[in-house]
């Protein structure tokens, strides 16, 4: 099926800057793609729908033998992320304690380390940073108290009191660095994950209900050839819940009207799904795994430490699918090492957040995973994964490059 019209719903992750980031990333990436591969594009202005809320724009794209029109919508909940960042520590600390207690009770960390060690290390990174700062402050304070006690004897309680005061001062002094290192943001993400798993965030639940109704209504009214619902990072959980609830709300969703596909990229799905109280999410995933109404494709990348590479929802969640065949998700590799020039790959290899957002960026070299062509190109997602080389040739008007040709082209561009 040649796609001429497409409707895309993008579910962003735990990001307070979604009101500007994803438009900027999209325009920048498409500009790069256009220069590299002579893809013509015209990106329309943002239309903000506060009732959802969503940011919407149109994209006209064209290659040598094709032309498409795409309506691209970012389903926004960044205001709720900003709300979380505004908590006082008197509120945040009990919530953090509850999130960690539930993670330990559910065995989330043990299961994450068994699944993917780099990803598990990323998940505990903010706790390690916070614990290191507290421990360093306490040691510094206790050392200072010990020196004072040489001149004026102090009891253990006084020494530890001084240590606690110094530790608090140390944390306050280190606040800017901790913010830049995303420590507080990621700790708030822990709280959000726990509350999402337990269904305790009423505001987010209301927002998700709005998303579901909005998507169902838009798909009903659409004459697009393909509808894509995309979830990136934490947004992969939101996208899965959205699609499962859309199927429950409208029995004809994805079977009547446009073809519908779910695309999850850079997924953090197990962080929520491993929590024992996330029963509703596991039921949603089980439904998606067995439905014939739509295709679910998940692209993973071992180079991205912020995604759960190797996670198979049906296998790792030990889902009960009632004897039905598990046909979703189709797990694929994004193959960043093959679609990035060697110099670019080396530059971003240890820039973990940059690599995580490569899922939304332009390719240096044509490949199966190509976000902008998935969202705005002439080939459906189903046909792309069925015949990747043909999808590349259709989009770029050339035969799929061999590994040898790719290496030669990369070397020439790098020079």
C-alpha positions in Angstrom: 0.0 0.0 0.0 1.4 3.4 -1.0 0.6 5.9 1.7 -0.4 9.3 0.5 -2.1 10.6 3.7 -1.1 9.8 7.3 -2.2 10.8 10.8 0.4 10.5 13.5 -0.1 10.8 17.3 3.1 11.2 19.2 3.2 10.4 23.0 6.2 12.1 24.5 8.1 11.0 27.6 8.5 12.5 31.1 9.5 15.9 29.7 8.7 19.4 31.0 9.6 21.0 27.7 7.3 19.2 25.3 5.6 22.4 24.4 8.7 23.3 22.3 11.1 20.4 22.2 9.4 18.1 19.8 8.4 20.7 17.2 12.1 21.9 17.2 13.5 18.3 16.9 11.1 17.5 14.1 11.8 20.6 12.0 15.6 20.3 12.6 15.7 16.6 11.7 13.6 17.0 8.6 15.8 19.9 7.4 18.8 17.6 7.8 17.1 14.7 6.0 16.2 17.0 3.2 19.8 18.2 2.7 21.2 14.7 2.8 18.8 12.9 0.6 17.0 15.6 -1.5 13.6 14.9 0.2 11.3 17.9 -0.3 9.3 19.0 2.6 7.0 21.8 3.8 6.2 21.9 7.5 3.1 24.0 8.5 2.7 26.2 11.6 1.8 24.8 15.0 -1.9 24.7 15.8 -2.4 24.4 19.6 -5.5 22.6 20.8 -5.7 23.4 24.5 -8.8 21.1 25.0 -6.7 18.0 24.6 -4.0 19.4 24.9 -2.1 18.8 21.7 0.2 20.6 19.3 -0.6 19.8 15.6 1.0 20.7 12.3 0.9 19.5 8.8 3.8 18.1 6.7 4.0 17.8 2.9 6.9 15.6 1.8 8.0 14.3 -1.6 10.6 12.2 -3.1 11.4 11.3 -6.7 8.2 9.2 -7.3 6.0 9.9 -4.3 4.2 12.6 -2.3 2.6 12.4 1.1 0.6 14.7 3.4 0.8 14.1 7.2 -1.0 15.5 10.1 1.4 15.2 13.1 0.0 15.7 16.6 2.0 15.8 19.9 -0.3 14.7 22.8 1.0 16.9 25.6 1.2 16.4 29.4 4.2 18.5 30.1 2.2 20.7 32.4 1.9 17.7 34.7 5.6 17.2 34.6 6.1 20.8 35.6 3.6 20.3 38.4 5.8 17.5 39.7 8.9 19.6 39.6 7.3 22.2 41.8 6.8 19.9 44.7 8.5 20.8 48.0 10.9 18.3 49.5 8.5 17.8 52.4 6.1 16.3 49.8 8.7 14.7 47.5 10.6 12.7 50.2 7.6 10.5 51.4 6.7 9.9 47.7 10.2 8.8 46.9 10.2 6.5 49.9 7.0 5.0 48.7 8.3 4.6 45.1 11.5 2.8 46.3 9.6 0.6 48.8 7.2 -0.5 46.0 10.2 -1.1 43.6 11.9 -3.3 46.2 8.7 -5.1 47.1 8.0 -5.9 43.5 11.5 -6.9 42.7 11.7 -4.3 39.9 15.4 -3.6 40.3 16.4 -7.3 40.4 14.4 -8.0 37.3 15.8 -4.9 35.4 19.4 -6.0 36.2 18.6 -9.5 34.9 17.0 -8.0 31.8 19.5 -5.3 30.8 22.3 -4.1 33.1 23.1 -0.7 31.4 19.4 0.2 31.5 19.1 -0.9 35.2 22.1 1.3 36.0 20.4 4.3 34.4 17.3 3.6 36.4 19.2 3.7 39.7 21.5 6.5 38.6 19.5 9.4 40.3 19.4 7.5 43.6 23.1 6.8 43.4 23.9 10.4 42.8 21.7 11.6 45.6 23.0 9.0 48.0 26.6 10.0 47.1 25.9 13.6 47.8 24.3 12.9 51.1 27.0 10.5 52.2 29.7 13.0 51.1 28.0 15.8 53.0 27.7 13.6 56.2 31.4 12.6 56.0 32.5 16.2 55.5 30.3 17.3 58.4 31.3 14.6 60.7 35.0 15.3 59.9 34.5 19.0 60.7 32.7 18.1 64.0 35.6 15.7 64.9 38.1 18.6 64.4 35.9 20.9 66.6 35.7 18.2 69.3 39.6 18.2 69.6 39.2 21.7 71.1 35.8 21.3 72.7 34.6 17.8 73.3 31.2 17.0 71.6 29.0 14.1 72.1 28.0 11.7 69.3 24.6 13.4 69.0 26.2 16.8 68.5 28.6 15.4 66.0 25.9 13.9 63.9 23.8 17.0 64.2 26.6 19.1 62.8 27.1 16.4 60.1 23.4 16.6 59.1 23.5 20.4 58.9 26.6 20.3 56.7 25.1 17.6 54.5 22.0 19.8 53.9 24.2 22.7 53.1 26.2 20.5 50.7 23.1 19.4 48.9 21.9 23.0 48.6 25.3 24.0 47.2 25.3 21.1 44.7 21.7 21.8 43.6 22.6 23.4 40.3 24.9 20.5 39.3 22.3 18.0 40.3 19.7 19.7 38.3 22.0 19.8 35.2 22.7 16.1 35.7 18.9 15.5 35.6 19.0 13.9 39.1 15.9 15.7 40.5 14.0 15.3 37.3 14.7 11.5 37.2 13.7 11.2 40.8 10.4 12.8 40.0 10.1 10.3 37.1 10.4 7.5 39.7 7.5 9.0 41.6 5.4 9.3 38.4 6.2 5.7 37.4 5.0 4.4 40.8 1.9 6.5 40.8 1.1 5.5 37.2 1.5 1.8 38.1 -0.8 2.2 41.0 -3.3 4.5 39.3 -2.8 7.2 42.0 -2.3 10.2 39.7 -5.8 11.3 39.1 -4.8 14.3 37.0 -2.8 12.1 34.6 -5.6 9.6 34.5 -8.0 12.3 33.4 -5.5 13.5 30.8 -5.1 9.9 29.4 -8.9 9.7 29.1 -8.9 12.8 27.1 -6.2 11.4 24.8 -8.2 8.2 24.2 -11.4 10.0 23.3 -9.5 12.5 21.1 -7.7 9.8 19.2 -10.8 7.7 18.7 -12.7 10.7 17.4 -9.9 11.8 15.1 -9.5 8.3 13.6 -13.2 7.9 13.1 -13.3 11.2 11.1 -10.0 10.5 9.2 -9.6 9.4 5.6 -5.9 8.8 6.0 -4.3 5.7 4.6 -2.4 5.0 7.8 -2.7 6.1 11.4 0.4 5.8 13.6 0.4 6.1 17.4 4.0 6.6 18.5 5.4 6.3 22.1 9.0 7.3 22.9 10.7 6.6 26.2 8.2 6.9 29.0 5.6 7.7 26.3 5.8 4.1 25.2 3.7 3.2 28.3 1.2 6.0 27.5 0.9 4.9 23.9 0.2 1.3 24.9 -2.4 2.3 27.4 -4.0 4.7 24.9 -4.3 2.1 22.1 -5.7 -0.6 24.5 -8.3 1.7 25.9 -9.2 3.0 22.4 -9.9 -0.7 21.4 -12.1 -1.0 24.5 -13.9 2.3 23.9 -14.6 1.7 20.2 -14.9 -2.0 19.1 -14.4 -0.8 15.5 -11.2 1.1 16.3 -8.4 -0.1 13.9 -10.8 -2.5 12.1 -13.0 0.2 10.5 -11.5 3.0 8.5 -7.8 3.7 8.3 -5.1 1.1 9.1 -3.8 1.7 12.6 -0.3 0.8 13.9 1.4 1.3 17.3 5.1 2.2 17.2 7.1 2.2 20.5 10.7 3.5 20.4 13.3 3.8 23.1 10.9 2.1 25.4 11.0 2.2 29.2 7.9 -0.1 29.4 9.3 -2.6 32.0 10.0 0.1 34.6 6.2 0.4 35.0 5.1 -3.0 33.9 7.3 -4.9 36.4 5.6 -3.1 39.4 3.2 -5.7 41.0 0.4 -3.2 41.2 0.5 -2.4 37.4 -2.1 -5.0 36.7 -4.1 -2.8 34.3 -1.1 -2.0 32.2 -0.2 -5.7 32.0 -3.8 -6.5 30.9 -3.5 -3.7 28.3 -0.2 -5.2 27.0 -1.7 -8.7 26.9 -4.6 -7.4 24.8 -2.3 -5.7 22.4 -0.1 -8.8 22.2 -3.0 -10.9 20.9 -5.1 -8.5 18.9 -5.3 -8.9 15.1 -6.8 -5.4 14.7 -3.5 -3.6 14.5 0.2 -4.0 14.2 2.6 -3.2 17.1 6.2 -2.6 16.3 8.9 -1.9 18.8 12.3 -0.6 17.8 15.1 -1.0 20.4 18.8 -0.1 20.3 21.6 -1.6 22.4 23.5 1.7 22.0 20.8 3.5 24.0 21.3 2.9 27.7 18.0 4.7 28.4 15.8 2.0 26.6 15.1 -1.5 27.7 16.9 -3.3 25.0 16.1 -7.0 24.8 12.7 -6.6 26.6 10.0 -8.9 25.2 6.7 -7.9 27.0 5.0 -11.3 26.6 8.1 -13.3 27.7 9.4 -11.0 30.4 6.1 -10.1 32.0 5.0 -13.7 31.8 1.7 -12.6 30.4 -1.3 -14.9 30.5 -2.7 -14.6 27.0 -5.3 -17.3 27.5 -3.8 -19.6 24.9 -4.1 -17.1 22.1 -1.2 -16.5 19.8 1.1 -13.6 20.8 1.5 -11.8 17.5 2.7 -8.4 18.9 5.0 -6.6 19.3 7.3 -7.2 16.4 10.7 -6.5 18.0 13.2 -4.8 15.7 16.7 -3.2 16.1 17.1 0.4 15.1 20.8 -0.4 14.1 22.2 3.0 15.0 25.7 1.9 14.2 24.7 1.3 10.6 22.6 4.5 10.1 25.1 6.9 11.7 28.4 7.9 10.2 31.3 6.6 12.3 32.4 10.0 13.4 28.9 11.0 14.5 28.4 7.7 16.3 31.6 8.1 18.3 30.7 11.7 19.2 27.3 10.7 20.7 28.1 7.2 21.9 28.5 8.3 25.6 26.1 11.2 25.4 23.3 9.1 26.7 20.4 11.5 26.3 21.5 12.5 22.8 21.6 8.8 21.8 18.2 8.3 23.3 16.8 11.1 21.1 18.4 9.6 18.0 15.2 7.6 17.7 13.6 10.9 16.6 16.6 12.2 14.5 17.5 12.0 10.9 19.6 9.2 9.6 23.1 9.7 8.1 22.7 6.5 6.1 19.4 5.0 4.8 18.2 2.1 6.9 15.1 0.2 8.0 14.6 2.4 11.1 14.1 5.9 9.7 11.7 7.9 12.0 10.9 10.7 9.5 10.2 8.3 6.7 8.1 6.1 9.0 6.1 9.2 10.0 6.0 11.0 6.7 7.2 8.6 3.9 5.3 6.6 1.3 5.6 3.2 2.8 3.4 1.8 5.6 5.0 0.5 8.8 3.7 -3.0 8.0 5.3 -3.0 4.6 8.5 -1.4 6.0 9.2 -4.3 8.4 8.1 -6.9 5.8 10.6 -5.7 3.2 13.0 -3.1 4.6 15.2 -2.9 1.5 12.2 -2.2 -0.7 11.0 0.5 1.7 14.4 2.2 1.6 14.5 2.1 -2.2 10.9 3.5 -2.5 11.7 6.4 -0.1 15.0 7.4 -1.5 14.7 6.3 -5.1 17.7 4.1 -5.0 18.6 0.5 -4.4 19.3 -0.4 -0.8 23.0 0.2 -0.1 25.2 -2.9 0.6 27.3 -2.8 3.8 30.4 -2.2 1.5 28.8 0.7 -0.2 27.6 2.1 3.1 31.1 2.0 4.5 32.6 3.7 1.4 29.9 6.5 1.6 30.4 7.0 5.3 34.2 7.3 4.9 33.8 9.8 2.0 31.3 11.9 4.0 33.5 11.8 7.1 36.5 13.0 5.1 
